[in-house]
Amino acid sequence: MIRKLIGAASALLMMTAVSAAQDFPERELLGVVMWGAGGATDTVARAINPAAEEALGKPIVVLNKSGGAGAISTAYVNAAPSDGYTFLYGAENPQLHPVMGVSQLDYAHFYPVNILGRGVAVIVVPADSKYQSMQDLLEDIKANPGAVKMGSTGPGGLPSTIGALIKNSTDFEVTAIPFDGEGPGLTAMLGGEVDFMPAGISAAAEQIKAGKMRALTVVNAEPVDTLADVPPITDALPEMAKFLPWGPFYGVWVKRDVPEDVKAKLVEAFHTAAESEEFKTLMANKGNIIMDISGDEADEFLTKWQQVTAWALQDTGAAKVSPEELGIPRP
C-alpha cells in the first residue's frame, strides 16, 4: 500500500510538472540585468525585452542587479527556483570569474537561451598616422620592439586581451600605456600620447566617421557592415583565425535544470525577438553582430571564448588563477 501511495504521489508530481511546463508562462517573468542602467548590457536587454514579452504573452520585469563584475546577478539567478521565471540578461564576464578569482560560477552552470550578439573590436590610429595598414603597424613593431606605444585600459581589458591574442600569433612587443577606459585612451591617442589602440567599434565609430582616426583592421575573420571597407585582421594575420570570433557578447541564460519544455519556449520566444526589426536596428547602430544562437551551438561558442580569453589573461599576467588549474585547455 505504501509503495502504491508513493508511486501515485510521484506520478502526480510528474503530471503537475508536465502541466506547468505546458502552461508556461502563467505569470510575469523577471529578467535580471548583470550591469547598471544605461550600460551596453542594459541597452541590449531593454531592446530585446518588448519583443520577448510579445512572444511569451506575459510581461517581463527588468531588474538591474550590478556588482562583483556580474557575480551578484549570476548568484541571484542561480539561487532562484528552477522554473524559468527568473533569467539572466548577461554579458561575457562570468566566463572569466574563475580565472579572476571572483567566483566559481560561470556559464557552465547555466543554459544559454540565446546569445543575442557580440561586439567587434577595431585597431585604430590617428588620421594623420604613418600607419596606412595593419601590416605597416606590425612591421614597425617587429623592427622596433617596445618602441611603439599602445593605448590600454589595464590588464584584462579589451586592448590588453587583443594584444595578447596578437602576441600569440606574431612578434608584438609594444609598450602599453593604461588609461581609465576606452574613451580617455582614444582621446589620448588623438593627442599623440600613444600610437594606436584596440577598442570596441561602438567607442571608436563616431571618431572614425568624423575623420579624426582611421581603423586599420577589425578584429574579426570577415569585414563587418558597420565598417565594410576595413579589412579583417586575418588578412594581415591569418594565424588569428583560431582565436575568432572574439569580443564582448550579450545574451539570456537560465539555470541548467529548468525543465526542457520551459527552455524550449524561452528559446523560441527569444529567437523570435532577435528577428525583430527594432532589435536588429539597435544592434547595427551599436556596431554589434547578431548571433541568435542557443543550446549546443551557444555552449561551443562559450567554451571557445573562455579558453581564448582565459589564456590571454594568463599570458598577460592578469589571471589570478591559472586556466590549467581550472581544467581550461589552451586553444
C-alpha positions in Angstrom: 0.0 0.0 0.0 2.8 2.4 0.9 4.6 1.7 -2.4 1.4 2.3 -4.3 0.9 5.6 -2.5 4.5 6.7 -3.2 4.0 5.7 -6.8 0.8 7.6 -7.1 2.4 10.7 -5.5 5.4 10.5 -7.9 3.1 10.2 -10.9 1.0 13.2 -9.6 4.2 15.3 -9.3 5.4 14.3 -12.8 2.0 15.2 -14.2 2.0 18.5 -12.4 5.5 19.4 -13.7 4.5 18.5 -17.3 1.3 20.6 -16.9 3.3 23.5 -15.5 5.7 23.3 -18.5 2.9 23.2 -21.0 1.2 26.3 -19.4 4.4 28.3 -19.1 4.4 31.2 -18.7 1.4 31.7 -16.5 2.6 35.0 -14.9 5.2 37.7 -15.3 8.8 36.9 -15.6 11.9 38.5 -14.2 14.9 39.4 -16.4 17.9 40.2 -14.2 20.4 42.6 -15.9 24.0 42.0 -15.0 25.1 45.6 -15.2 23.5 49.0 -14.3 21.0 51.1 -16.2 22.3 52.7 -19.4 25.2 50.3 -20.0 25.7 48.1 -23.0 24.2 45.0 -21.5 21.2 47.0 -20.2 20.7 48.6 -23.6 20.6 45.2 -25.3 18.3 43.8 -22.7 15.8 46.6 -22.9 15.9 46.5 -26.7 15.0 42.8 -26.8 12.6 42.8 -23.9 9.4 44.2 -25.6 9.6 41.6 -28.5 10.3 38.8 -26.0 7.2 39.9 -23.9 5.1 39.8 -27.0 6.4 36.3 -28.0 5.8 34.9 -24.5 2.5 36.7 -24.0 3.5 37.9 -20.5 5.3 40.9 -19.1 9.0 40.7 -18.2 10.1 42.9 -15.3 13.7 44.1 -15.8 15.8 44.3 -12.7 19.3 45.8 -12.8 21.4 44.0 -10.3 25.0 45.0 -10.7 28.1 44.3 -8.6 31.0 42.0 -8.5 31.6 42.2 -12.2 28.4 40.3 -12.8 28.9 37.9 -9.9 26.0 39.2 -7.8 23.3 38.9 -10.5 24.7 35.5 -11.6 24.4 34.2 -8.0 20.9 35.7 -7.7 19.6 33.9 -10.7 21.4 30.7 -9.6 19.5 30.9 -6.3 16.1 31.3 -7.9 13.7 28.4 -8.4 14.4 26.3 -11.5 11.1 27.2 -13.2 12.3 29.5 -15.9 10.5 32.6 -14.5 13.8 34.2 -13.5 16.5 34.5 -16.1 19.7 36.4 -16.6 20.4 39.2 -19.1 24.1 38.8 -19.1 27.4 39.6 -20.8 30.7 37.8 -21.1 32.1 38.5 -17.6 31.1 35.2 -15.8 33.2 33.2 -18.2 36.2 34.9 -16.6 35.1 34.8 -13.0 37.0 31.5 -12.2 40.4 32.7 -13.6 40.0 36.1 -12.0 39.2 34.6 -8.6 35.8 36.2 -8.5 33.5 33.2 -8.4 33.4 29.5 -9.4 30.0 30.2 -11.1 30.5 30.6 -14.8 28.1 29.8 -17.7 28.8 26.1 -17.5 26.2 26.2 -14.7 23.6 27.9 -16.9 21.7 27.1 -20.1 22.2 29.6 -23.0 18.6 30.5 -24.1 20.1 32.9 -26.6 23.5 34.5 -27.2 22.0 37.5 -28.9 25.0 39.2 -30.3 28.6 40.2 -29.8 30.7 43.3 -30.2 33.6 43.7 -32.5 36.9 45.5 -31.8 38.9 47.6 -34.2 42.6 48.7 -34.1 42.7 52.5 -34.7 45.3 55.1 -35.3 45.1 58.9 -35.6 44.0 60.1 -39.1 47.5 61.5 -39.7 49.3 58.4 -38.6 52.1 57.0 -40.7 50.5 53.6 -40.5 48.2 53.0 -43.5 47.5 49.4 -42.8 47.7 46.7 -40.1 50.7 45.3 -41.9 52.5 48.6 -41.7 51.9 48.6 -37.9 53.1 45.0 -37.4 56.2 45.6 -39.5 57.2 48.7 -37.4 56.6 46.8 -34.1 58.7 43.9 -35.3 61.5 46.3 -36.4 61.4 48.4 -33.2 60.5 46.1 -30.3 59.0 48.1 -27.4 59.2 51.5 -29.2 55.6 51.6 -30.4 53.0 52.7 -27.8 49.6 51.0 -27.5 46.7 52.6 -25.6 45.3 50.2 -23.0 42.8 50.0 -20.2 45.0 47.8 -18.0 45.5 44.1 -17.6 42.3 42.1 -18.5 40.8 44.9 -20.5 39.8 44.7 -24.2 43.0 46.2 -25.5 45.4 44.1 -23.5 43.4 40.9 -24.3 43.6 41.7 -28.1 47.3 42.5 -27.6 47.8 39.0 -26.0 46.0 37.3 -28.9 48.1 39.1 -31.5 51.3 38.3 -29.5 50.3 34.6 -29.7 50.2 35.0 -33.5 53.3 37.1 -34.3 56.0 39.3 -32.8 54.2 42.0 -30.9 56.5 43.8 -28.3 54.8 47.1 -27.6 54.7 49.5 -24.6 51.1 49.5 -23.2 50.0 52.8 -21.7 47.0 52.4 -19.4 44.0 54.8 -19.3 40.7 54.9 -17.4 38.6 53.4 -20.2 38.5 53.4 -23.9 37.2 56.9 -24.2 40.2 58.5 -22.4 42.6 56.2 -24.2 41.3 57.2 -27.6 41.4 60.9 -26.7 45.0 60.5 -25.5 45.8 58.7 -28.8 44.5 61.7 -30.8 46.7 63.9 -28.6 49.8 61.9 -29.6 50.3 60.1 -26.3 50.1 56.6 -27.9 50.5 55.4 -31.5 47.5 53.1 -31.7 44.7 51.5 -29.7 42.4 48.4 -29.9 38.9 49.5 -29.0 35.3 48.5 -29.4 33.6 49.7 -32.6 31.0 51.5 -30.5 33.7 53.5 -28.8 35.5 54.5 -31.9 32.8 54.7 -34.6 32.0 58.4 -34.3 35.6 59.5 -34.4 36.2 57.3 -37.4 33.2 58.8 -39.2 34.4 62.3 -38.3 37.7 61.6 -39.9 39.7 62.0 -36.7 41.0 58.5 -36.6 41.4 55.6 -39.0 40.6 51.9 -38.5 43.4 49.7 -39.7 41.5 46.4 -39.1 38.5 44.8 -37.5 39.3 42.0 -35.1 37.1 39.6 -36.9 37.5 36.9 -39.6 35.5 38.9 -42.1 34.5 42.5 -42.7 31.6 43.9 -40.7 28.7 46.0 -42.0 29.5 49.0 -39.8 32.9 49.4 -41.3 32.6 47.5 -44.6 35.7 48.9 -46.2 38.0 48.0 -43.3 39.8 44.6 -43.7 39.6 41.8 -41.2 42.7 41.1 -39.0 43.1 37.7 -40.6 44.2 39.5 -43.8 47.4 40.6 -42.1 47.5 37.8 -39.5 45.9 34.5 -40.8 47.1 32.9 -37.6 44.5 34.9 -35.6 41.7 32.8 -37.2 41.9 30.2 -34.4 41.0 32.8 -31.8 38.0 34.1 -33.6 35.2 35.1 -33.3 36.1 37.1 -30.2 34.6 40.1 -28.5 32.2 41.1 -25.7 28.8 39.4 -26.0 25.3 39.6 -24.7 22.6 37.0 -24.1 19.9 35.3 -22.0 20.6 32.4 -19.6 18.5 30.2 -17.2 19.6 27.5 -14.8 20.6 24.2 -16.4 18.0 22.2 -14.5 15.0 24.3 -15.8 12.5 21.8 -17.4 13.3 21.2 -21.1 9.8 22.3 -22.3 10.3 25.6 -20.5 13.7 26.1 -22.0 12.3 25.4 -25.5 9.6 28.0 -25.0 12.2 30.6 -23.9 14.4 29.7 -26.8 11.6 30.1 -29.3 10.5 33.4 -27.8 14.0 35.0 -27.8 14.7 33.7 -31.3 11.6 35.4 -32.5 12.5 38.6 -30.5 16.0 38.6 -32.0 14.4 38.8 -35.5 12.5 42.0 -34.7 13.5 45.0 -36.8 13.8 47.2 -33.8 16.4 44.9 -32.2 18.3 44.5 -35.5 18.5 48.2 -35.9 19.8 48.8 -32.4 22.5 46.2 -32.7 23.6 47.6 -36.1 23.7 51.1 -34.7 25.9 49.9 -31.8 28.3 48.1 -34.2 27.3 44.7 -32.8 26.9 41.4 -34.8 23.7 39.5 -34.2 24.4 35.9 -33.3 21.0 34.5 -32.2 22.3 31.1 -31.2 21.3 28.8 -28.3 21.8 25.3 -26.8 24.8 23.2 -28.0 25.9 25.8 -30.6 26.0 28.5 -27.9 27.8 26.3 -25.5 30.5 25.6 -28.1 31.0 29.4 -28.6 31.1 30.0 -24.8 33.7 27.2 -24.3 36.0 28.5 -27.0 35.6 32.1 -25.9 36.6 31.1 -22.3 39.6 29.2 -23.5 40.9 32.0 -25.7 40.3 34.8 -23.2 41.4 32.9 -20.0 44.8 32.0 -21.6 45.2 35.6 -23.0 44.7 36.8 -19.4 47.2 34.2 -18.2 49.8 35.3 -20.8 49.5 39.0 -19.8 49.8 38.2 -16.1 46.2 39.3 -15.4 44.8 35.9 -14.4 44.5 35.3 -10.6 44.1 31.5 -11.1 45.8 29.6 -13.9 43.4 28.2 -16.5 45.4 25.0 -16.3 44.4 24.6 -12.7 40.8 25.1 -13.7 40.9 22.5 -16.4 40.6 25.0 -19.2 42.8 23.8 -22.1 44.9 26.3 -24.1 43.2 26.9 -27.5 
